[in-house]
Amino acid sequence: MQAIERYLKSIGIEDTLKDIADVNTLIKKHLQALSFCNIPVLLGQEISLELGEIVSKMVEHKRGGYCFEHNKLIYEALNYFGFEVQALFGRVLNNQNIDVPKTHRFTLLTFEGEKYIVDAGFSFMSPNSAIKFSDTPTKTIFDRDYLIKKIDANNFELAMMRPNGLYTLYSFDLAKYNERDFEMGNFYSSKHKDATFVNNLVLSKITDEKICSLKNNSYHETSKESNEEKTITTQEELSTILRDKFDYNISDAEIKYLFEKFVKE
């Protein structure tokens, strides 16, 4: 069985994807099954962008992944079903006016003359449906609305609508990128001393019922009815959260290292 077929079977995609509703089903099942996680980066492990190794790591060994892995799976799945897709590269802004390299991979989908962003790799802010290029925001889980802002003919920003205004996630263009470009971004994200994922413990998982997210010692659970926050103070609490909330396959020694290095105050 091909790697992409093993991935699709693992998340419960058994039929051919034909339209945007099917694409949204793929995104939701992907996010529900696979956690966003940078633990291998913090443990000094190499992050392979080979499809077979991504499937082995994320699906079969339950070790999570970040944007280069999540969105390559989505890209390859859409390509497998014959959709018109293009891999794009963006600059993560998080609502700041900052000078940063391109480190975020995601997918441009063109279907029946319309363009969409498909992104299952932006941690807890990942939209769980395709975002249409339109003046009208796209509603996703818990009424989180996303809007693609056109800056000029070839430059755009993806933003989330919040009560106090738009929150810009990242900027991007429609240039063509190849795997070597993503390998460079992956190298920076997993090796550079200033990279976010080198300096912080980050996990998230998005289901139909709730969004779980963790950054260092702060754990959040968000649902339509509530938003709960917990400060992690013990190694045992970290272990429970990683294993029970994120279904993460991790050893006691690795938990001890992460707690001492990134969680313990």
LUMRO-120883 format. One record per residue: y, x, z of N, C-alpha, C, O in turn; residue in one letter. Coordinates in steps of 0.02 Angstrom, whole numbers. Example, Ala and Ser with C-alpha at 12.3 -4.5 7.8 and 13.67 -1.06 7.14 Angstrom:
REM LUMRO-120883
<pt <-284,660,390>,<-225,615,390>,<-165,660,390>,<-166,712,423>,"a">
<pt <-112,642,354>,<-53,684,357>,<2,645,394>,<57,670,402>,"s">
//
This chain:
REM LUMRO-120883
<pt <-60,42,0>,<0,0,0>,<63,44,0>,<67,91,39>,"m">
<pt <111,28,-43>,<173,65,-46>,<211,60,20>,<202,12,58>,"q">
<pt <253,110,33>,<293,110,95>,<336,47,99>,<340,17,153>,"a">
<pt <367,27,44>,<412,-31,47>,<371,-94,60>,<396,-140,93>,"i">
<pt <310,-97,37>,<267,-156,49>,<245,-158,123>,<240,-212,152>,"e">
<pt <233,-100,152>,<215,-97,223>,<274,-121,265>,<265,-158,314>,"r">
<pt <334,-101,246>,<395,-124,281>,<403,-199,276>,<414,-233,326>,"y">
<pt <397,-226,216>,<406,-298,205>,<354,-339,244>,<371,-389,275>,"l">
<pt <293,-316,243>,<240,-351,279>,<254,-350,354>,<242,-399,389>,"k">
<pt <280,-294,379>,<291,-287,452>,<344,-334,478>,<342,-355,536>,"s">
<pt <393,-351,436>,<447,-396,459>,<435,-468,438>,<477,-512,451>,"i">
<pt <379,-481,405>,<361,-549,389>,<388,-576,324>,<394,-636,315>,"g">
<pt <403,-531,276>,<424,-553,209>,<362,-554,165>,<336,-501,147>,"i">
<pt <339,-614,148>,<277,-621,110>,<288,-648,39>,<245,-641,-4>,"e">
<pt <346,-680,27>,<360,-708,-38>,<413,-668,-75>,<449,-628,-44>,"d">
<pt <419,-679,-139>,<470,-646,-179>,<539,-671,-159>,<549,-731,-148>,"t">
<pt <587,-626,-155>,<656,-645,-142>,<689,-665,-208>,<685,-629,-258>,"l">
<pt <721,-724,-209>,<748,-750,-272>,<823,-761,-271>,<855,-758,-324>,"k">
<pt <852,-774,-213>,<923,-792,-211>,<955,-766,-147>,<923,-731,-108>,"d">
<pt <1019,-783,-136>,<1055,-758,-78>,<1026,-785,-13>,<1026,-749,38>,"i">
<pt <1001,-845,-12>,<969,-872,48>,<909,-829,67>,<897,-816,126>,"a">
<pt <870,-807,17>,<813,-763,30>,<837,-694,55>,<806,-665,99>,"d">
<pt <891,-670,26>,<920,-606,49>,<940,-611,122>,<927,-565,162>,"v">
<pt <971,-666,141>,<992,-676,210>,<931,-679,257>,<934,-655,313>,"n">
<pt <877,-708,233>,<815,-709,273>,<790,-638,284>,<768,-621,339>,"t">
<pt <792,-597,232>,<772,-527,237>,<814,-491,290>,<787,-457,333>,"l">
<pt <880,-499,287>,<925,-465,334>,<909,-486,406>,<904,-444,450>,"i">
<pt <901,-551,417>,<889,-577,484>,<822,-552,512>,<818,-533,570>,"k">
<pt <770,-553,470>,<705,-530,493>,<706,-455,506>,<674,-432,553>,"k">
<pt <742,-418,465>,<749,-346,475>,<782,-332,542>,<756,-292,582>,"h">
<pt <838,-363,555>,<875,-350,616>,<836,-371,679>,<840,-339,731>,"l">
<pt <798,-425,672>,<760,-449,729>,<701,-402,745>,<682,-396,803>,"q">
<pt <673,-370,694>,<614,-329,703>,<629,-256,720>,<591,-224,756>,"a">
<pt <684,-230,694>,<697,-158,699>,<762,-143,736>,<814,-171,720>,"l">
<pt <758,-100,784>,<818,-83,824>,<860,-30,790>,<835,14,755>,"s">
<pt <926,-35,801>,<972,18,783>,<970,68,840>,<976,49,899>,"f">
<pt <961,132,825>,<951,180,879>,<963,251,855>,<946,269,799>,"c">
<pt <993,292,899>,<1003,363,882>,<966,410,930>,<983,469,933>,"n">
<pt <917,385,966>,<881,427,1014>,<851,490,981>,<857,544,1010>,"i">
<pt <819,485,923>,<793,546,892>,<847,599,880>,<833,659,886>,"p">
<pt <908,578,863>,<963,625,855>,<976,662,921>,<983,723,921>,"v">
<pt <980,624,976>,<994,654,1041>,<938,700,1065>,<950,746,1104>,"l">
<pt <878,688,1041>,<820,730,1059>,<813,790,1013>,<767,829,1020>,"l">
<pt <860,797,966>,<859,855,921>,<808,851,865>,<790,902,836>,"g">
<pt <783,791,851>,<733,783,799>,<766,775,731>,<821,748,726>,"q">
<pt <733,799,678>,<759,793,611>,<755,721,587>,<705,687,600>,"e">
<pt <806,697,553>,<807,629,527>,<794,631,452>,<838,649,413>,"i">
<pt <734,613,433>,<715,613,362>,<739,550,328>,<736,496,357>,"s">
<pt <763,557,267>,<783,499,227>,<733,483,172>,<748,444,126>,"l">
<pt <673,512,177>,<619,494,132>,<592,426,152>,<579,414,211>,"e">
<pt <583,382,104>,<565,313,119>,<501,307,160>,<499,269,209>,"l">
<pt <450,344,142>,<387,341,179>,<395,361,251>,<364,332,295>,"g">
<pt <436,412,263>,<446,436,331>,<489,388,371>,<480,381,432>,"e">
<pt <536,354,339>,<577,303,373>,<532,246,396>,<537,223,452>,"i">
<pt <488,223,352>,<442,169,370>,<396,190,426>,<385,152,473>,"v">
<pt <370,251,422>,<326,275,475>,<362,277,542>,<336,254,593>,"s">
<pt <423,304,543>,<461,311,605>,<483,244,633>,<471,230,692>,"k">
<pt <513,202,591>,<544,141,616>,<494,84,625>,<497,48,675>,"m">
<pt <448,77,578>,<403,20,579>,<340,35,619>,<321,-3,663>,"v">
<pt <308,91,603>,<242,105,632>,<244,139,699>,<199,131,740>,"e">
<pt <298,177,712>,<304,211,777>,<358,183,822>,<368,206,878>,"h">
<pt <394,132,798>,<444,97,838>,<494,145,870>,<505,144,930>,"k">
<pt <525,187,827>,<573,236,851>,<643,223,826>,<687,266,830>,"r">
<pt <655,163,798>,<722,144,779>,<752,187,723>,<718,231,696>,"g">
<pt <815,173,707>,<849,211,656>,<923,193,654>,<944,145,685>,"g">
<pt <962,232,616>,<1032,214,608>,<1046,200,534>,<999,191,496>,"y">
<pt <1110,196,514>,<1127,165,450>,<1091,194,390>,<1070,157,345>,"c">
<pt <1082,261,388>,<1051,292,330>,<979,267,322>,<953,264,266>,"f">
<pt <947,250,377>,<878,227,374>,<874,151,364>,<839,127,320>,"e">
<pt <910,113,406>,<910,40,400>,<930,18,330>,<896,-22,298>,"h">
<pt <985,44,306>,<1011,19,242>,<975,48,181>,<980,19,127>,"n">
<pt <939,103,190>,<896,124,134>,<837,76,128>,<817,59,73>,"k">
<pt <809,54,185>,<755,5,182>,<778,-59,147>,<744,-85,103>,"l">
<pt <837,-84,167>,<863,-145,135>,<875,-135,61>,<857,-177,20>,"i">
<pt <905,-79,43>,<919,-63,-27>,<854,-61,-68>,<849,-92,-121>,"y">
<pt <804,-26,-42>,<740,-19,-78>,<704,-86,-83>,<671,-99,-133>,"e">
<pt <710,-128,-31>,<678,-194,-33>,<710,-238,-87>,<675,-270,-125>,"a">
<pt <777,-239,-90>,<811,-278,-140>,<796,-252,-211>,<787,-291,-257>,"l">
<pt <794,-187,-218>,<777,-157,-282>,<705,-175,-302>,<691,-187,-361>,"n">
<pt <661,-175,-254>,<590,-192,-265>,<584,-263,-294>,<541,-275,-337>,"y">
<pt <626,-308,-272>,<623,-377,-296>,<667,-389,-358>,<673,-446,-380>,"f">
<pt <696,-336,-384>,<732,-342,-447>,<805,-359,-443>,<836,-375,-493>,"g">
<pt <835,-357,-383>,<906,-371,-376>,<947,-312,-402>,<924,-255,-402>,"f">
<pt <1008,-327,-423>,<1054,-275,-444>,<1090,-247,-383>,<1130,-281,-352>,"e">
<pt <1075,-185,-366>,<1102,-156,-305>,<1131,-86,-319>,<1111,-52,-366>,"v">
<pt <1179,-68,-277>,<1211,-2,-280>,<1222,21,-208>,<1248,-16,-167>,"q">
<pt <1203,83,-194>,<1213,110,-127>,<1285,135,-121>,<1309,174,-162>,"a">
<pt <1320,113,-69>,<1390,132,-58>,<1397,174,5>,<1351,178,47>,"l">
<pt <1456,205,11>,<1469,252,65>,<1538,237,95>,<1587,232,57>,"f">
<pt <1543,230,159>,<1607,212,190>,<1629,258,246>,<1591,299,271>,"g">
<pt <1692,249,266>,<1721,285,323>,<1727,237,382>,<1761,187,378>,"r">
<pt <1694,253,437>,<1695,210,496>,<1763,217,531>,<1782,272,550>,"v">
<pt <1799,161,538>,<1866,162,567>,<1869,130,636>,<1908,152,678>,"l">
<pt <1828,78,648>,<1830,42,711>,<1902,25,732>,<1923,37,789>,"n">
<pt <1938,-3,684>,<2006,-27,694>,<2057,27,712>,<2107,13,745>,"n">
<pt <2044,88,690>,<2090,143,703>,<2114,173,637>,<2080,169,586>,"q">
<pt <2173,202,638>,<2200,238,581>,<2183,311,590>,<2224,350,615>,"n">
<pt <2123,331,570>,<2098,398,583>,<2071,430,519>,<2053,396,471>,"i">
<pt <2070,497,519>,<2045,536,463>,<1972,555,479>,<1960,600,520>,"d">
<pt <1925,522,446>,<1854,535,461>,<1816,542,395>,<1837,517,344>,"v">
<pt <1759,577,397>,<1718,584,337>,<1679,521,322>,<1676,476,364>,"p">
<pt <1651,517,263>,<1608,461,246>,<1540,472,279>,<1505,520,265>,"k">
<pt <1522,425,323>,<1459,432,360>,<1420,366,364>,<1369,363,398>,"t">
<pt <1443,314,329>,<1408,250,335>,<1382,226,268>,<1420,211,222>,"h">
<pt <1315,221,264>,<1283,196,204>,<1272,120,211>,<1255,95,264>,"r">
<pt <1282,84,155>,<1267,12,152>,<1256,-6,79>,<1252,39,37>,"f">
<pt <1249,-70,63>,<1227,-90,-4>,<1274,-141,-36>,<1296,-188,-4>,"t">
<pt <1290,-129,-99>,<1326,-178,-140>,<1274,-217,-180>,<1235,-188,-217>,"l">
<pt <1274,-282,-173>,<1229,-326,-209>,<1269,-369,-259>,<1319,-400,-239>,"l">
<pt <1249,-369,-321>,<1280,-413,-371>,<1228,-466,-391>,<1174,-449,-414>,"t">
<pt <1248,-529,-383>,<1201,-584,-397>,<1238,-642,-430>,<1286,-668,-402>,"f">
<pt <1216,-660,-489>,<1246,-715,-527>,<1322,-708,-533>,<1360,-756,-524>,"e">
<pt <1344,-646,-547>,<1414,-632,-559>,<1457,-622,-497>,<1516,-607,-502>,"g">
<pt <1428,-631,-438>,<1464,-622,-376>,<1441,-558,-340>,<1383,-538,-345>,"e">
<pt <1488,-527,-304>,<1471,-466,-268>,<1468,-479,-193>,<1506,-519,-166>,"k">
<pt <1422,-444,-160>,<1411,-452,-88>,<1399,-384,-56>,<1374,-338,-88>,"y">
<pt <1418,-378,7>,<1400,-321,48>,<1340,-340,90>,<1340,-393,123>,"i">
<pt <1289,-298,90>,<1230,-308,132>,<1226,-247,178>,<1220,-190,155>,"v">
<pt <1230,-259,244>,<1234,-204,291>,<1196,-221,355>,<1219,-260,397>,"d">
<pt <1137,-191,362>,<1096,-201,422>,<1099,-140,467>,<1055,-132,510>,"a">
<pt <1149,-98,458>,<1150,-35,495>,<1216,-18,528>,<1234,41,534>,"g">
<pt <1253,-69,551>,<1316,-55,586>,<1309,-76,660>,<1354,-108,688>,"f">
<pt <1254,-56,689>,<1240,-68,760>,<1249,-142,778>,<1230,-186,739>,"s">
<pt <1279,-157,836>,<1282,-226,859>,<1332,-268,818>,<1333,-329,826>,"f">
<pt <1372,-237,777>,<1419,-274,734>,<1392,-285,664>,<1430,-305,620>,"m">
<pt <1328,-271,652>,<1299,-283,587>,<1301,-358,570>,<1278,-398,611>,"s">
<pt <1326,-376,513>,<1323,-448,493>,<1252,-466,476>,<1218,-429,441>,"p">
<pt <1229,-523,500>,<1159,-542,486>,<1152,-586,425>,<1104,-624,418>,"n">
<pt <1200,-580,380>,<1194,-611,314>,<1237,-571,265>,<1279,-531,285>,"s">
<pt <1227,-583,200>,<1267,-549,150>,<1339,-572,153>,<1352,-632,161>,"a">
<pt <1386,-525,146>,<1457,-541,150>,<1486,-542,79>,<1485,-491,44>,"i">
<pt <1512,-599,58>,<1536,-608,-10>,<1607,-580,-18>,<1649,-586,26>,"k">
<pt <1619,-548,-76>,<1687,-528,-94>,<1726,-591,-108>,<1718,-621,-161>,"f">
<pt <1769,-611,-61>,<1803,-675,-67>,<1862,-677,-19>,<1865,-639,29>,"s">
<pt <1909,-720,-33>,<1965,-731,13>,<1944,-773,73>,<1980,-778,122>,"d">
<pt <1886,-804,68>,<1860,-845,122>,<1811,-805,164>,<1764,-776,136>,"t">
<pt <1819,-802,230>,<1773,-763,273>,<1702,-791,270>,<1692,-850,258>,"p">
<pt <1654,-747,280>,<1583,-767,285>,<1564,-773,358>,<1572,-727,397>,"t">
<pt <1538,-832,377>,<1515,-843,445>,<1445,-816,455>,<1402,-824,411>,"k">
<pt <1433,-783,512>,<1367,-758,527>,<1347,-781,598>,<1373,-832,621>,"t">
<pt <1304,-746,630>,<1278,-765,695>,<1334,-775,747>,<1380,-735,750>,"i">
<pt <1328,-828,786>,<1376,-845,839>,<1447,-851,812>,<1495,-834,847>,"f">
<pt <1454,-875,750>,<1519,-886,719>,<1559,-822,712>,<1621,-823,710>,"d">
<pt <1524,-765,707>,<1560,-703,692>,<1577,-704,617>,<1532,-707,575>,"r">
<pt <1641,-702,601>,<1665,-707,532>,<1684,-637,506>,<1718,-599,540>,"d">
<pt <1661,-623,445>,<1676,-559,414>,<1716,-571,349>,<1705,-620,314>,"y">
<pt <1761,-525,335>,<1803,-530,276>,<1809,-462,242>,<1821,-412,275>,"l">
<pt <1800,-461,176>,<1811,-400,138>,<1884,-400,114>,<1903,-442,73>,"i">
<pt <1923,-353,138>,<1993,-348,119>,<2001,-302,59>,<1976,-245,60>,"k">
<pt <2035,-325,8>,<2047,-284,-51>,<2111,-245,-41>,<2165,-274,-33>,"k">
<pt <2106,-178,-42>,<2164,-135,-34>,<2197,-122,-101>,<2258,-128,-108>,"i">
<pt <2156,-105,-151>,<2179,-99,-221>,<2118,-112,-265>,<2068,-137,-241>,"d">
<pt <2122,-94,-329>,<2069,-112,-376>,<2001,-84,-356>,<1950,-114,-373>,"a">
<pt <1999,-28,-322>,<1934,3,-308>,<1923,19,-234>,<1872,48,-216>,"n">
<pt <1970,-1,-191>,<1964,15,-120>,<1966,-48,-77>,<2006,-93,-88>,"n">
<pt <1922,-49,-27>,<1913,-109,13>,<1902,-90,86>,<1891,-32,103>,"f">
<pt <1905,-141,129>,<1888,-133,199>,<1846,-193,220>,<1858,-249,199>,"e">
<pt <1796,-180,262>,<1759,-235,292>,<1785,-247,362>,<1789,-200,403>,"l">
<pt <1803,-309,377>,<1833,-326,441>,<1798,-385,473>,<1771,-428,438>,"a">
<pt <1800,-387,539>,<1775,-444,577>,<1835,-482,604>,<1883,-451,629>,"m">
<pt <1833,-547,600>,<1888,-588,626>,<1880,-598,701>,<1828,-620,724>,"m">
<pt <1934,-582,738>,<1935,-591,810>,<1995,-633,829>,<2041,-641,789>,"r">
<pt <1995,-661,890>,<2050,-705,910>,<2119,-673,903>,<2169,-707,888>,"p">
<pt <2122,-606,913>,<2187,-572,909>,<2199,-540,841>,<2246,-500,833>,"n">
<pt <2158,-557,791>,<2169,-531,724>,<2107,-497,695>,<2054,-497,726>,"g">
<pt <2115,-469,636>,<2059,-435,603>,<2043,-368,636>,<2088,-331,655>,"l">
<pt <1979,-354,643>,<1955,-289,669>,<1920,-254,612>,<1867,-276,589>,"y">
<pt <1949,-198,588>,<1922,-163,530>,<1863,-119,551>,<1870,-75,594>,"t">
<pt <1806,-131,520>,<1747,-91,535>,<1747,-26,496>,<1740,28,524>,"l">
<pt <1754,-32,429>,<1754,29,389>,<1788,17,322>,<1796,-40,300>,"y">
<pt <1808,71,290>,<1839,69,224>,<1788,96,174>,<1744,135,191>,"s">
<pt <1795,75,111>,<1748,99,60>,<1776,89,-10>,<1825,53,-20>,"f">
<pt <1745,122,-58>,<1761,112,-129>,<1698,94,-166>,<1644,89,-135>,"d">
<pt <1702,84,-230>,<1645,62,-270>,<1618,118,-314>,<1585,105,-365>,"l">
<pt <1632,181,-295>,<1606,238,-333>,<1530,241,-327>,<1501,212,-281>,"a">
<pt <1499,276,-373>,<1427,285,-370>,<1409,345,-328>,<1437,399,-336>,"k">
<pt <1362,336,-282>,<1339,389,-238>,<1264,398,-248>,<1229,352,-269>,"y">
<pt <1240,458,-233>,<1169,471,-240>,<1139,495,-173>,<1175,501,-123>,"n">
<pt <1075,508,-173>,<1041,525,-111>,<1068,590,-81>,<1067,598,-20>,"e">
<pt <1091,636,-121>,<1119,698,-95>,<1182,685,-54>,<1194,717,-3>,"r">
<pt <1222,636,-76>,<1281,618,-37>,<1261,592,32>,<1292,610,82>,"d">
<pt <1209,551,34>,<1188,523,97>,<1154,575,142>,<1158,572,203>,"f">
<pt <1122,624,110>,<1093,679,149>,<1148,719,184>,<1139,741,241>,"e">
<pt <1204,728,150>,<1261,764,182>,<1289,723,240>,<1303,750,293>,"m">
<pt <1297,657,229>,<1322,615,283>,<1275,613,341>,<1296,613,399>,"g">
<pt <1210,610,327>,<1159,610,379>,<1161,676,418>,<1153,676,479>,"n">
<pt <1171,731,383>,<1174,796,416>,<1233,798,464>,<1226,821,521>,"f">
<pt <1291,774,442>,<1349,772,486>,<1336,727,546>,<1348,747,603>,"y">
<pt <1311,668,534>,<1301,618,587>,<1251,641,639>,<1255,621,697>,"s">
<pt <1203,682,620>,<1150,702,666>,<1158,773,693>,<1121,794,737>,"s">
<pt <1208,810,666>,<1214,881,686>,<1283,902,711>,<1289,945,754>,"k">
<pt <1336,871,683>,<1403,896,698>,<1422,883,771>,<1408,829,797>,"h">
<pt <1454,931,802>,<1471,926,873>,<1517,868,889>,<1519,845,945>,"k">
<pt <1555,844,839>,<1602,790,852>,<1575,721,831>,<1608,670,842>,"d">
<pt <1515,719,803>,<1488,656,778>,<1471,609,837>,<1445,631,888>,"a">
<pt <1487,545,827>,<1474,495,879>,<1402,495,902>,<1388,490,962>,"t">
<pt <1355,500,855>,<1285,493,872>,<1255,556,902>,<1197,556,923>,"f">
<pt <1293,610,903>,<1272,671,937>,<1292,669,1010>,<1264,705,1052>,"v">
<pt <1341,628,1026>,<1371,629,1093>,<1361,565,1134>,<1383,562,1191>,"n">
<pt <1330,515,1105>,<1322,452,1140>,<1253,422,1127>,<1225,428,1073>,"n">
<pt <1226,389,1178>,<1165,350,1171>,<1183,281,1146>,<1221,245,1180>,"l">
<pt <1158,261,1088>,<1178,197,1057>,<1116,160,1032>,<1076,187,994>,"v">
<pt <1109,97,1054>,<1056,54,1029>,<1082,-17,1021>,<1129,-37,1054>,"l">
<pt <1050,-55,976>,<1066,-126,970>,<1008,-162,937>,<967,-131,902>,"s">
<pt <1005,-227,947>,<957,-270,914>,<987,-339,909>,<1016,-365,956>,"k">
<pt <979,-370,851>,<1010,-435,838>,<956,-485,819>,<921,-477,769>,"i">
<pt <949,-538,860>,<903,-592,846>,<942,-656,837>,<1003,-656,843>,"t">
<pt <907,-711,824>,<942,-775,817>,<969,-799,883>,<1015,-840,885>,"d">
<pt <940,-775,939>,<959,-799,1005>,<1011,-756,1039>,<1052,-782,1077>,"e">
<pt <1010,-690,1027>,<1056,-647,1063>,<1066,-580,1028>,<1028,-560,984>,"k">
<pt <1118,-546,1049>,<1132,-478,1026>,<1128,-432,1087>,<1165,-441,1135>,"i">
<pt <1083,-384,1084>,<1076,-334,1138>,<1107,-269,1114>,<1095,-247,1058>,"c">
<pt <1146,-238,1157>,<1176,-174,1138>,<1183,-129,1199>,<1193,-152,1255>,"s">
<pt <1177,-65,1187>,<1182,-15,1240>,<1223,44,1215>,<1211,69,1160>,"l">
<pt <1270,67,1255>,<1304,129,1242>,<1309,168,1307>,<1344,147,1354>,"k">
<pt <1274,223,1310>,<1271,265,1370>,<1247,224,1431>,<1189,205,1433>,"n">
<pt <1289,211,1479>,<1266,175,1538>,<1284,100,1538>,<1275,66,1588>,"n">
<pt <1310,75,1483>,<1333,6,1479>,<1288,-35,1433>,<1281,-21,1374>,"s">
<pt <1257,-87,1462>,<1212,-131,1424>,<1241,-201,1420>,<1264,-228,1470>,"y">
<pt <1240,-231,1360>,<1268,-298,1349>,<1215,-343,1318>,<1175,-322,1277>,"h">
<pt <1217,-406,1338>,<1179,-460,1305>,<1228,-516,1289>,<1260,-544,1333>,"e">
<pt <1233,-532,1225>,<1279,-584,1203>,<1240,-640,1169>,<1199,-628,1125>,"t">
<pt <1254,-701,1189>,<1226,-759,1156>,<1283,-807,1141>,<1341,-792,1154>,"s">
<pt <1267,-865,1113>,<1320,-913,1098>,<1352,-940,1161>,<1410,-960,1161>,"k">
<pt <1313,-941,1216>,<1338,-969,1278>,<1367,-918,1327>,<1408,-936,1369>,"e">
<pt <1347,-855,1322>,<1367,-807,1373>,<1372,-736,1347>,<1347,-720,1293>,"s">
<pt <1405,-695,1387>,<1410,-623,1373>,<1400,-587,1440>,<1444,-588,1483>,"n">
<pt <1343,-554,1447>,<1325,-520,1509>,<1329,-445,1501>,<1308,-418,1450>,"e">
<pt <1355,-411,1552>,<1360,-339,1550>,<1327,-309,1612>,<1333,-337,1667>,"e">
<pt <1292,-254,1603>,<1259,-220,1659>,<1271,-146,1654>,<1266,-116,1601>,"k">
<pt <1289,-115,1710>,<1296,-43,1714>,<1229,-13,1738>,<1205,-31,1791>,"t">
<pt <1202,31,1698>,<1137,61,1715>,<1148,118,1765>,<1187,163,1753>,"i">
<pt <1113,114,1821>,<1123,164,1874>,<1060,203,1891>,<1064,253,1926>,"t">
<pt <1002,182,1866>,<940,217,1881>,<899,230,1818>,<907,196,1767>,"t">
<pt <856,279,1822>,<811,295,1767>,<764,236,1753>,<746,224,1695>,"q">
<pt <744,202,1805>,<698,145,1797>,<732,88,1758>,<700,56,1717>,"e">
<pt <796,76,1771>,<832,24,1734>,<836,42,1660>,<827,-1,1617>,"e">
<pt <849,105,1646>,<852,127,1576>,<784,118,1542>,<781,95,1486>,"l">
<pt <731,136,1577>,<664,129,1550>,<649,56,1533>,<622,42,1479>,"s">
<pt <665,11,1578>,<651,-60,1567>,<690,-87,1507>,<662,-124,1466>,"t">
<pt <752,-67,1502>,<794,-91,1446>,<768,-65,1380>,<762,-103,1332>,"i">
<pt <753,0,1376>,<730,29,1313>,<664,-1,1291>,<655,-16,1232>,"l">
<pt <618,-11,1338>,<551,-34,1320>,<548,-110,1312>,<514,-135,1267>,"r">
<pt <582,-146,1356>,<576,-219,1354>,<626,-253,1308>,<609,-300,1272>,"d">
<pt <688,-229,1309>,<740,-261,1269>,<740,-237,1196>,<755,-275,1150>,"k">
<pt <723,-173,1186>,<725,-145,1119>,<656,-129,1090>,<651,-107,1033>,"f">
<pt <604,-141,1130>,<535,-128,1108>,<529,-57,1081>,<499,-45,1029>,"d">
<pt <559,-11,1118>,<563,59,1094>,<505,100,1122>,<491,97,1182>,"y">
<pt <473,137,1079>,<416,180,1097>,<442,248,1121>,<464,289,1081>,"n">
<pt <440,259,1186>,<471,318,1215>,<433,342,1276>,<405,302,1313>,"i">
<pt <432,408,1286>,<395,436,1342>,<440,439,1404>,<501,433,1400>,"s">
<pt <408,447,1462>,<445,453,1525>,<490,515,1525>,<546,513,1550>,"d">
<pt <465,569,1495>,<504,631,1493>,<567,622,1450>,<620,648,1468>,"a">
<pt <561,586,1396>,<619,573,1353>,<670,528,1389>,<730,539,1384>,"e">
<pt <645,479,1425>,<690,436,1463>,<727,476,1516>,<787,467,1525>,"i">
<pt <692,520,1550>,<724,561,1602>,<779,604,1571>,<834,610,1600>,"k">
<pt <766,634,1513>,<817,675,1480>,<878,634,1461>,<934,654,1474>,"y">
<pt <867,576,1430>,<923,533,1409>,<963,510,1469>,<1025,508,1466>,"l">
<pt <929,492,1523>,<965,468,1582>,<1009,523,1611>,<1067,512,1627>,"f">
<pt <981,582,1618>,<1018,638,1648>,<1076,660,1605>,<1129,679,1630>,"e">
<pt <1067,658,1539>,<1116,685,1493>,<1170,635,1472>,<1228,654,1465>,"k">
<pt <1152,570,1464>,<1198,523,1434>,<1213,460,1475>,<1259,422,1460>,"f">
<pt <1174,449,1527>,<1182,387,1566>,<1207,400,1636>,<1254,367,1659>,"v">
<pt <1178,446,1670>,<1196,460,1740>,<1268,484,1745>,<1290,528,1708>,"k">
<pt <1305,453,1791>,<1375,472,1800>,<1382,529,1851>,<1438,552,1864>,"e">
//
